[in-house]
Amino acid sequence: MAAGGELSAAVASTDSNGVARVVLRMCAQPGNNYRVAASCCAGELGRLTVTNGVPGLVYVPAGNEGTLEGFQGRLSEMLTVWRRLHVELDSMNDVSMLKTANYFVATIAEIIEQEGRPVRVRVTQNLGGLDTSPNLSVGGGNGRFQNGHIAFPNLVYLVHAETDLDGNGTNFLHKAAGFNLPFTIITNGVVAASGTVRRLNDLGNSKVLRLQTNDPLSTNFEGHQIDVAGSVATIEKVLPGPKRVRVPASYVITCAVHDDDSDLLLPKLPNMELASTALAQAYVAVRLDTPAVAVHSATNSEFVANVSRSTVLGSLVSARWGSRTLNANDFWVAFVYSAFQGPTYTNSFLTPPDWLRFSDRDPNSEGRVLLGVTRAGHVGGSLVFAESIRDGGGGALPYTEAGVVTHELGHAVGRSDLHVTTVTGGTTNLVGDGVINSSGYYLPEYLDAIRSVLRPAGP
């Protein structure tokens, strides 16, 4: 019998029906195997061994045979310990259009033309203050809004959209192919001229729009309105020469600048399709609890664009994990929460050296993206970042959502921060993703950790 099991008695007498009963208490470590032998002949049990080929002894194989040649007695089938893991799933709410979570409301004060194309728009707000990712003004990066879009005049009342931005600086947006901002001039309720805006110059006491149009401009337009992508101004004067009109100094073009993140990912519960199979290899059976056992409260958690370290340790684990206090040596509990994305470029979970730093991949040129995080100690709880997985996961195992959930549960159930590596030629490389392999199964080190732990991460 394997170590850790215990019989209530080594000898038992039969009852009036000729049945002798004892109780086998197994240890709680998943994957431990047991076979119970019984004999009415004294000394027979001492002849059994789990080592094959020992002279004079009877070998007990890992099977279900009830009898063995040379042994006067009976054996039970193989008994294997399984642990049940109660997993509470939860999700962040969807992106509210009333919040500037993935977008930023801006006003365009100037349009700059280069080589005949309007390639840059200057805004009156500080775009660099939204996060400190390197941008076109500072740090040599492309800024948060690389590959994003602009909605004119806003996201709700959409007149025009500019997609595939090349990036942003501290106070401007850039698109090398050129912005294509439409305009119309209305006189007496009729469109008198239309085309696109090539330039918007701020002269201090007024602004001038340089227009691209096949329609003639007339001084009769003065006092009438020009509409640029939903932002309207009164034409003060039609200027001579190239097609230009003067508008008041207070005129701005309103818009909403959106990064390349999706607003449609949440709420959704974490994908457990691989985790259940992977944990079964460690003899752990997953149970997705109902509200009767755990607070299963998807869609009720407020949206947060970037989850910081303090948020993880605070509201998203302590407040959201309803079954947290149930976690114990004899009742295993874990928590997986679908969040949007991890920290911004400067709000990293990790500290230098630089190669350990993670980002939210806004812009895409930023380095490694954090796909999930688990507090593997007494705090517990796992977060998976849906947008980060979409943005930087790569689309194949182990970096799919199901793979990330499996990875994080490995940290939680194994109660370990270990990432398995090998060193080749002085270079350190991850084995798989450090927790699971490319097929979505746990590495041997994590199977051992899960089978050896007293309980998952948490209280």
GIRA-V804720 format. One line per field, one symbol per residue. ss: DSSP state (H for helix, E for strand, - for the rest). phi: phi as a letter, one per 30 degrees, with the letter a starting at -180 (. if undefined). psi: psi as a letter, one per 20 degrees, with the letter a starting at -180 (. if undefined). A space follows every 50 residues. Layout:
# GIRA-V804720
ss->???
phi->???
psi->???
This chain:
# GIRA-V804720
ss->-----EE----------------EE-------EE--EE------HHHEE- -------EE--------------EE---EE--EEEEEEEEEE-------- --EEEEEEEEEEEE--EEEEEEE---HHH-----E---E---------EE EEE----EEEEE----EE---EEE-------EEEEEE--EEEEEEEEEEE EE---EEEEEEE------HHH---EEEE--EEEEEEEEE----EEEEE-- --EEEEEE----------------HHHHHH---EEEEE------------ E-------HHHHH-HHHHH----HHH-E--EEEEEEEEE----------- ---HHH--E---------E--EEE-------EEEEHHHHHHH-------- HHHHHHHHHHHHHH------EEEE--EEEE-----E-----E-HHHHHHH HH-------
phi->.ddjdbcdadbbcdddciccbbcccddcddjdcbbccbaccdidddcdbc cdideiccdcddbbddbbdicclbbdddccdccccdcccabdddddddcc dcbbdbbdcacccbhibdcbcccdccddddacdebdcbjiccieceidbc ccdaddcccabcchddlbcdbacbbddjdbddbbccbhibdcaalbccab cccjcabbccccacddcbddddjccccchjccbcddacddiedbbcbedd dbcdabccdddcccdcdadedcdcdddddddcibcdbddcedcbdcbeic cddbdbdceddedcddcdddddcedddadcadbbbbbdcdadddeccddc cededddcbchbddddddcdcaabcdcddijbcccddddddbdjibeccd ddddededddddddhbcdcdbbcbhiccbdchcjbbcdcicddedddddd dcddadekd
psi->pqqirpqhqhpqqqaijkppprpooqrjpqipqqppqqqjppighiiqqj pqjopirppormajphqqpipnaqqrrppppqqpooppqrqqrrppiiqm gjrpprppiqppppljpnippprirnhiihrkqpaihpijairhjpjarp ppirhgnohqporlqhaqahkrqpohiqqmoqqqpppkjqohqrbrphqo pojfirqpppqoqiqqpqiiipirqpookipqqpohqoqrbqoqqprqhi pqoqrpppajqpjjhqqqqqojhhgggghhhjlppppoqrihgqnnlqii pqppgoprghggidhifghhnhjgiiprhjnpqrppporfrbqahilqhr rqrhiiqrajknrhircppohrqpnicigaqpppoghhghhjhijqqjkr ghggggghhggghilqjpoprqpokippqqocjigraiijqqqhhhgggh iiqhrrqa.
